[in-house]
Amino acid sequence: MVRAVTPSGHLTVRASGPDPAPEGTAVTDARGTFHGRVVRVFGPVARPYLTVRPRRPPTPTEGIALLDATLVRE
């Protein structure tokens, strides 16, 4: 689930469990739309956070629409 959009345009995503997508993994939304690649895994082991770098930074409107969206690994 997308928790934040950073000032640099990266997405901060909370993993659903202890087995997060590894760095370099492509992530999509439920419709299959590509949203970026995982560039960092950090935080607690039980439910880590991921930093996802999109192809281009989202516009403010796109960023707001992404908040609380569920992303899945491709």
C-alpha positions in Angstrom: 0.0 0.0 0.0 1.4 3.4 -1.0 2.0 5.5 2.2 3.7 8.6 0.8 5.1 10.3 -2.3 8.5 11.8 -1.5 9.6 15.3 -2.7 11.9 13.6 -5.2 8.9 11.6 -6.6 9.6 8.2 -5.2 6.8 6.2 -3.7 7.0 4.8 -0.1 5.2 1.5 0.0 4.4 -0.7 3.0 4.9 -4.4 2.4 2.0 -6.7 3.3 4.2 -9.2 5.1 7.7 -10.3 5.9 8.5 -11.3 2.3 8.9 -8.0 0.4 9.7 -7.7 -3.3 13.5 -7.6 -3.7 15.3 -4.6 -5.1 15.0 -4.3 -8.9 11.5 -5.8 -9.0 8.9 -4.1 -11.2 5.7 -3.2 -9.4 2.2 -2.6 -11.0 -1.2 -1.8 -9.7 -4.2 -4.2 -9.8 -4.9 -3.3 -13.4 -1.4 -4.2 -14.5 -0.2 -0.6 -15.0 3.5 -0.3 -14.4 4.4 2.1 -11.6 8.2 1.6 -11.2 10.9 -0.5 -9.7 11.8 -1.3 -6.1 15.1 0.5 -5.3 15.3 0.1 -1.5 13.9 -2.1 1.3 14.0 -0.8 4.8 12.3 -0.8 8.2 11.0 -3.6 10.4 11.6 -7.2 9.3 7.9 -8.2 10.0 6.5 -5.5 7.5 9.2 -3.5 5.8 8.8 -0.4 3.7 9.9 -0.2 0.0 11.0 2.7 -2.0 9.7 2.6 -5.6 11.2 4.7 -8.3 8.7 5.5 -11.0 9.6 6.1 -14.6 8.8 9.8 -14.0 7.8 11.6 -10.9 4.0 11.7 -10.5 2.2 15.0 -10.8 0.6 16.3 -7.5 -2.8 14.9 -8.7 -1.3 11.6 -9.6 0.5 11.4 -6.3 -2.7 12.0 -4.4 -4.5 9.3 -6.4 -1.7 6.9 -5.6 -2.0 7.3 -1.8 -3.4 4.1 -0.2 -3.2 2.3 -3.6 -2.1 -1.3 -3.5 0.9 -2.2 -5.7 1.9 -5.7 -6.6 5.1 -7.2 -7.8 5.2 -8.1 -11.5 
